[in-house]
Amino acid sequence: MNVLSTGMGWIDIQHGGLNRYFADYTKAMKDYGHTGLGVVVAPQGAELPPDRNISNATKELRLNHFLPRMKSVQKHAVHAVRSFRPDVFNPHFAFYATMVTRSHIPPHIPIVTHFHGPWAMESRVEEKGNIGMIQGAKFWLKKQVELLTYRRSDSFIVLSEYFRDILRNTYGVDERKIHIIPGAVDHHLFLPNPDREGLRLQMGILPDQPVLFCIRRLVRRMGIDRLIHAMVAVVREHPDVRLYIGGDGPMREPYEALIRELGLTANVRLLGRITNEELVQYYQAADISIVPTLTLEGFGLITVESLACGTPVLGTPYGGTKEILHRISDDLMFEDGTSEAMSRKIIDVLNGQSFLPSREACREHVLNRYTWNRVAEAVTEVFAEEIDKRRVFRK
């Protein structure tokens, strides 16, 4: 099939779960035998992989504002319909696909939308749930933008039951149009290190020193502040423990200040943005990965990445994280999202008083459930079904 996909950004330039998914997804679909054309919004001058047929919609823009970006995505999509002749249109980010209307897509081409999260709801959470008039208007407007894209979609792909429920209950999408296809991980990149002790020594980690790792965008809903608070009790029990937190975001300075205020500078370190190579190394070196997200965790890609590297994960019992960890053991979940619940579980695990799967079992769990070949096969079935439904419109 010829698959025209529109995304948000590109992972090597703009970090984030959606961008990583889009990059790995387009590769997986190509490896499965499809011919893909992707459109993303990356910084001007950004170098995209030449073998992936990915186009940067901002390449010709003089004004890098949201409206010109949306129009440019529309322009690229319309051109692709004429020259690339796609069999399916597959948007991954509602905002940038808003101006690509059904009038631009021939009636015989189905629109299958990947729903990666409720953009409007995420924005409202980051504004501390403020329900003032201006904030309410912004939420309403963003939701309407999303709905424009969703109303013209023939079907949807979501990564979890949690996002299926949001798409159905918040956006009014018929559940019969929603297909749950969990995400995946590049298990050739995210894998155990054959010399883990040597890697830890190279990273300055002492033998038998407990190491925790968390990779998140530093925004409020990720629960990083609660994890930092939880470390006060953890350090009291295990003074040599280290928590490394990768990622960047608007809350970095407040979190740095919180670490100093709580006297945790020797035990907790914010790494900032890290490379893909560094990310894999931290997963491999850690004893446990932590996912403290409080809400809107649609899949939990970082959970699967860590497991693929052989590192067990402790997470909050919400959203996609819960769905992944439940299949291994409910013992891997905090009782709730409070710092007290986090510290209790971490201490129990470090003391050997709570279940922790082996590194081999973590890896095997991923290979059995979260590979890109499985995703490509399932997505292809959805595409084929929708293409068949629209054959009546083909001239």
Rosetta blueprint (number, residue, H / E / L):
1 M L
2 N E
3 V E
4 L E
5 S E
6 T E
7 G L
8 M L
9 G L
10 W L
11 I L
12 D L
13 I L
14 Q L
15 H L
16 G L
17 G H
18 L H
19 N H
20 R H
21 Y H
22 F H
23 A H
24 D H
25 Y H
26 T H
27 K H
28 A H
29 M H
30 K H
31 D H
32 Y L
33 G L
34 H L
35 T E
36 G E
37 L E
38 G E
39 V E
40 V E
41 V L
42 A L
43 P L
44 Q L
45 G L
46 A L
47 E L
48 L L
49 P L
50 P H
51 D H
52 R H
53 N L
54 I E
55 S E
56 N E
57 A L
58 T L
59 K L
60 E L
61 L L
62 R L
63 L L
64 N L
65 H L
66 F H
67 L H
68 P H
69 R H
70 M H
71 K H
72 S H
73 V H
74 Q H
75 K H
76 H H
77 A H
78 V H
79 H H
80 A H
81 V H
82 R H
83 S H
84 F L
85 R L
86 P L
87 D L
88 V E
89 F E
90 N E
91 P E
92 H L
93 F L
94 A H
95 F H
96 Y H
97 A H
98 T L
99 M L
100 V L
101 T L
102 R L
103 S L
104 H L
105 I L
106 P L
107 P L
108 H L
109 I L
110 P L
111 I E
112 V E
113 T E
114 H E
115 F L
116 H L
117 G L
118 P L
119 W H
120 A H
121 M H
122 E H
123 S H
124 R H
125 V H
126 E H
127 E L
128 K L
129 G L
130 N L
131 I L
132 G L
133 M H
134 I H
135 Q H
136 G H
137 A H
138 K H
139 F H
140 W H
141 L H
142 K H
143 K H
144 Q H
145 V H
146 E H
147 L H
148 L H
149 T H
150 Y H
151 R H
152 R L
153 S L
154 D L
155 S E
156 F E
157 I E
158 V E
159 L L
160 S L
161 E H
162 Y H
163 F H
164 R H
165 D H
166 I H
167 L H
168 R H
169 N H
170 T L
171 Y L
172 G L
173 V L
174 D L
175 E H
176 R H
177 K H
178 I E
179 H E
180 I E
181 I L
182 P L
183 G L
184 A L
185 V L
186 D L
187 H L
188 H L
189 L L
190 F L
191 L L
192 P L
193 N L
194 P L
195 D L
196 R H
197 E H
198 G H
199 L H
200 R H
201 L H
202 Q H
203 M L
204 G L
205 I L
206 L L
207 P L
208 D L
209 Q L
210 P L
211 V E
212 L E
213 F E
214 C E
215 I E
216 R L
217 R L
218 L L
219 V L
220 R H
221 R H
222 M H
223 G L
224 I H
225 D H
226 R H
227 L H
228 I H
229 H H
230 A H
231 M H
232 V H
233 A H
234 V H
235 V H
236 R H
237 E H
238 H L
239 P L
240 D L
241 V L
242 R E
243 L E
244 Y E
245 I E
246 G E
247 G E
248 D L
249 G L
250 P L
251 M L
252 R H
253 E H
254 P H
255 Y H
256 E H
257 A H
258 L H
259 I H
260 R H
261 E H
262 L L
263 G L
264 L L
265 T L
266 A L
267 N L
268 V E
269 R E
270 L E
271 L E
272 G E
273 R L
274 I L
275 T L
276 N H
277 E H
278 E H
279 L H
280 V H
281 Q H
282 Y H
283 Y H
284 Q H
285 A H
286 A L
287 D L
288 I E
289 S E
290 I E
291 V E
292 P L
293 T L
294 L L
295 T L
296 L L
297 E L
298 G L
299 F L
300 G L
301 L H
302 I H
303 T H
304 V H
305 E H
306 S H
307 L H
308 A H
309 C L
310 G L
311 T L
312 P L
313 V E
314 L E
315 G E
316 T L
317 P L
318 Y L
319 G H
320 G H
321 T H
322 K H
323 E H
324 I H
325 L H
326 H H
327 R L
328 I L
329 S L
330 D H
331 D H
332 L H
333 M E
334 F L
335 E L
336 D L
337 G L
338 T L
339 S H
340 E H
341 A H
342 M H
343 S H
344 R H
345 K H
346 I H
347 I H
348 D H
349 V H
350 L H
351 N L
352 G L
353 Q L
354 S L
355 F L
356 L L
357 P L
358 S L
359 R H
360 E H
361 A H
362 C H
363 R H
364 E H
365 H H
366 V H
367 L H
368 N H
369 R H
370 Y L
371 T L
372 W H
373 N H
374 R H
375 V H
376 A H
377 E H
378 A H
379 V H
380 T H
381 E H
382 V H
383 F H
384 A H
385 E H
386 E H
387 I H
388 D H
389 K H
390 R L
391 R H
392 V H
393 F H
394 R L
395 K L
